[in-house]
Amino acid sequence: MESTTIASLMNESLPSPGREGSDGVVEIGLLLPANRAAALLRLARDRRESVGQVLRRLIERELAQPV
């Protein structure tokens, strides 16, 4: 995927949701309440995964749901 954004994939012209890196990967900033961030860190540690792995799995699961 070149420098397309999620919005442009849906034929919409919205700004990029984050910074694009190599291989079509996009970095997205995330602001969370401190208690949610702490819970996310605990969950990742308990599962022996990175926070990124936990978030990617949650996002993939949600995107797989029919709308």
URRA-V655436 format. One record per pair of residues at least 6 apart in sequence whose C-alpha atoms are under 8 Angstrom apart, sorted by sequence separation. I is the first residue (numbers start at 1). J is the second residue. D is the distance in Angstrom with one decimal. If there is no record, write none. Layout:
# URRA-V655436
i & j & d
I & J & D
I & J & D
This chain:
# URRA-V655436
i & j & d
7 & 13 & 6.1
8 & 14 & 7.1
20 & 26 & 4.2
21 & 27 & 7.1
44 & 50 & 5.6
7 & 14 & 5.5
19 & 26 & 5.5
20 & 27 & 6.2
44 & 51 & 5.4
7 & 15 & 7.6
18 & 26 & 5.9
19 & 27 & 5.1
7 & 16 & 7.5
17 & 26 & 7.9
18 & 27 & 5.2
19 & 28 & 6.8
5 & 15 & 7.6
6 & 16 & 7.4
18 & 28 & 4.6
41 & 51 & 6.4
44 & 54 & 6.3
5 & 16 & 5.3
6 & 17 & 7.5
17 & 28 & 6.4
18 & 29 & 7.0
40 & 51 & 6.9
5 & 17 & 7.2
3 & 20 & 7.2
3 & 24 & 7.3
1 & 23 & 7.2
2 & 24 & 6.3
1 & 24 & 5.1
